[in-house]
Amino acid sequence: MRDSFFIKNGSFRLWAIGILFLLPIFTAIICISIGRINISIFEIFKILKSIFFEKIETTNQTVIINLRIPRIICACIIGAGLSLSGATFQSLFSNSLATPDILGVTSGTSLGAIIGIIFSLKMFNVQLLALVFGLFTVWLTLKLSGKEKESIITLILSGIIISALFNALGALLKYTADPLDKLPEITYWLMGSFTAITYKSLLISTPLILIGIIIIYLLRWQLNILSLSEDEAKSSGIDVKKIRIVFIMASTLITSSCVAMCGQIGWVGLLIPHCARMFVGSNNRFVIPVSISMGASFMIIIDTFSRTISKLELPLSILTAIIGAPLFISLLKKSKRSY
């Protein structure tokens, strides 16, 4: 493999590894200090130290510990997960426009959340129900695609069919929901937000997202093989069918867990993998870790804008679309110039 700015002799340069590791941490520290109440970085470290050595509670300590840190953790995990899932599906299906919801997981997860909200379940139970529906949706997609599951086109078409069905069921439930109470709550949840995130809610989905991330990261080199033609992939000696299902299930676990935790957030899984490929090329051994680092940092910044840009907190999907669409157009123009 040819050396580049970030890569030398087939591996990341040492300083590039440092940047990938430190970028989300540095972004998180800066963004924790920004909000309705601006708190200096020195004060933040002082507050964190006081947790272990002092029992005095201040307003700043409550804001940092109970409000901002859970959101920062959630944003980091969600951004990394969605970016990784998008990069995986784009490589798996050899389609640069593939997104984490390509198999219908988002529509199924959203339907579960809508049902939970209509029945006035607690947010913890809403997230749990949404997660179950998301996993069920992809299981249904795999069953619909047939026992062979080797035709990518059949799998994608099955995802489109199931997604359309569950979107229709969700629309029907929204139509029958109380327009003064349930409908606004459903609509706001579907647009994506970290407002309701607590340490307790992080316990549901975070372990599942991390499991999915670890699985894909450890097997990332096999994505290069799966992105080849069917015959070339089979000749490499790996069980193409089994490995493909592993990647699909790991990505599904990540996506459904992300949507169950905070609603629908678009563009992250589409945009960030493209940005990663601009830096390190198409080799998934490098695209995957770069996508994780950039996705986590991007989501932290988006959440900070969400809670500070106006008096009312803006839904995350609105900001990701406003920022993501122009950036993606710019990427498309650059790719055209390269040909």
N, C-alpha and C positions, 0 to 999 in steps of 0.2 A: 504494500500500500504506500502511495506517495506521501511524503511528509507534508505537513501544513503548519499553520500558525499554532494550532492547538495540539497537533499530533506529531510524534516522532517515533520512528521505528515500530510502527504498529501499536502504539499505546499513547495515552495522554502524557503530555509534558507535565512535569512535577507541579509547576505553577498553575497549570490549567486545572489540575485536581484540586488545588487549594481554592481556586476561584469557584469551582462548582460546589464545593462544600461550604464556603464562607458566604457566598452570595445570598442565599435565603436567610442566614443568620444575621448578616449585616442589614438586610432589608427589614427583617422583623424588628430589630432593635430600633431602627430609625422610625418605623411606622408605629411602634408602641408609644412613642413620645408624642405623636400627633393626634389631635382630636379636639373636642370642644374645650377640654382643658389640656393645654400644652405642658408637658412635663419633660424636664431636661433628662438627658441620658444618664447624667451623674445621679440624679434623683431616682431614676428607675433602678439602678444598681443598688442604691441605698435602700430602697423599698424591698427589693428581693433579698437583700442581706438581713433586713429586719424580720423577715418571716421566721428565720431560724433562731435569732438571738434576742428579739424583742417581741412583746405581746401588745404593743401600742398600735391601734388601728387609726389611720388617718383617711381623709377623703381620697387623696391620691393613691393610697395603698388599695383601697376598695376598687377604684377605677381600674388600676393596673391588673390586680390579681383576679378580680371577679368578672370584669367586663372585657378588657382588651386582650389579655393573654389567651383565654379560650378561643376568641375569634381569630387571633393570629395563628394559633395551633391548627384550628379548623381550616383556615385559608391555605396554610402551607400544605396540609394533607390533601385537601380537595384539588388544589392546583397541580400538585405532583401527580395525583391519581388520574385526573382527567387528561393531562398531557401525555402521560405514559399510555393510557388506554387508547387515546387517539393515534399515537405513534405506532402502537401495536396493530391496530386495525388497518391503518394505512399500509403497513408493510405486509400484513397477513393477506389482505385482499388485493394487493398491488394497485391500490387506488388512492391517489393523493388527496381526494376529497372525502375519504371515509372519516366518520366521526364516531365518538364512543356510543352513540345511540343508534348505530346502523342496524342492529338486530332487534330493535324495538324495546330495549330495556328501559329507556327513559319514559316512554308512554305507559308501560306497565307499572313502573314505580310511582309515577304521577297518579295513576288510577287508584293505587292503594292508599296514597296520601289523601286523595279527595274523599274516598270512602271514610277514612279515619276522621277527617275534619267534619264531615257531615254528621257522623255519629258522636261528635263532641268528645273524642278520645283525648287523653293527655298527649302532649307533644312527643313524649318518649314512645308511647304506643303507636302514634301516627308514623313515626320513623320506622318502627319495627314492622308495621303492616306494609308500609311502602317498600321496604327491603324484601319482604317475602314475595310481594307481587312482582317486583323487578326480576327476581331470580326465576319465578314461575314463568314469566313472559319469555325469557330466553330458552328455558326448557321446552316451552311450547313451540318456539321457533325451530329448535333443533329437531323436535319430533315431526314437525310439518315438513322439514326439508328432506325427510326420509332416512332410512337406516344407513345409507352409504355416507351421506354428509360430505362427500368429496367434491361435489359441484359447488364452487363458490357462488356462481350465479343463482343457483337454486336456494342457497342459504340466504343470500341478500334479499331475494324476492320474498322468501318466507318472512324475513324480518320486516320488510315493507308492509306485507299483508297484516301481520300481527300488530304492527305499530298503528296502522290505519284503524284496525278494529278497536284497540284499546283507547286510541284518541277519540273515537266516536263514542265509546262508552263513557269516557271522561267528560266529553261535551254534553252528553245526555244528563249526567249527574249534576253538572254545573247549571244546566237549564232548569232543573227541578229544585236546586238549592235555594235557601232563603236569601233573597237579594239584598237584605239589609244586614245580615249577620254572616252567614256561611260563605256566600259568593265572594265578598271582598277578601275574606281570609284565604279562600282557595286561590283566588287570583294573585294575591300577594305572594303566597307560598310558591306558586308555579313560576314566578319571575325570579326566584332565587334570593335568599337573604341569610346572613349569619346572625340576625338579631336574637333569635331564640337559643343560640348555642350556649350550652353550659358544660361543665366538666362531666356531668352525668350523661348528657346526650352524646358526648364524644365517645363514651364507652361502648355504644352500640356498634357504630360503623367503623371507627378508627382501626380496631384490630383486623377487621376483614379487609380494609383498604391496604393496610400494611402487608398482610399475607399475600394479596394479589400482586403488590409491587415487588415483593421479594421473589415470588415465583417467576415473574416476567424478567426481572433483572438477572437472575441466575441463568435463565434460558435464553437470554437476548441474542446470543450468537446464532441460535437456531432460526431466528426470524429471517436472517439473511438467506438461509436455505429455502424457507417456505415462500419467500418472495420470488423464487425462480419459477420456471414453468413446472407443470405437474410431473412430467417425465424426469426432468433434471433433479427435482426434489426427491423423487423416489429412488433415483440412482445413487443418492448420497449415502443411503444405508439407514436412515432414520425412519421411524414409523410416522409418516406424514399425517395420517388420519388422527392418530393419538395425540401427537404434539399440537396439531391445530386445535383440537378440542380443549387441550390444556390451556392454550393461550386465550381461546374464546371464553372459557369459564373464568379464568383469572381476570380478564378485562371486564367481563360482565359483573363479577363480584365487586370490582373497584367502582364501576360506573353506577351500579344500583345502590351501593353504599353511599356514594357521593350525593346522588340525587335524593336518597332517603333522608340524608342529614340536612340538606339546605335547599332543596328544590332544583329546578332546571337552570343550568348555567351554560350558555352556549359559547362557541368560538374558541374556548381554551383548548379543547382537544383537537381542533382543526388548525389553529394558528401556530401554537407553540412548536409542534413537531416540524413544521415548515421552517420556522426560525432556526431550530436546532440543526436542520440539514444544511442551512446556509453556512453555518459555522464549521461543521465537521463532516459534511458529505452524507452519503446514504447508508453507510455502514452502521447497523443497529447496535453494535457493540459500543459505539460512541453516541449515537442519536438518543438512546434510552436514558443514560445518565444526564445528558445535557437537557433533555426534555423535562426530567424530574426537577432539576435545579431551576431552570428557567420558569417552569410552570408554577412551582411553589412561590418564587419571588413575584411573578406577575400577579398571582391571585392575592397575595398580601397587599400589593400596591392597589389593586382594584378595590379591595375591601376598605382600605384606608380612604380612597376617594369616595366610596359609597357612604361612609359615615361622617365625612367632613365637608363635602363639596357644597352641601345645602343644609338648611335647617331640618328638612325631612330626609330621612335616609333613603337613598335611591336603590332600587332593586339591582342586583348584581348583573343580571342578564342584559339590562339596558346599557350599563357601562361597558360590558365586554363587547357588545355589538357596536357601540359608538366608537370604541377604540379599535376593536378587532377588524371591522370591515375596511376602514381606510388602510390599515397596515397590510391586510391581505391583498388589497388592490395594488399597493406598492410592491409587494412581493411578486405578484403576477407580472407587473411591468418589468421588474428586474429579470425575471426568468425569461421573458420574451426577448430581452436584449441579449441574453446569453446564447441564444440560438442563431 
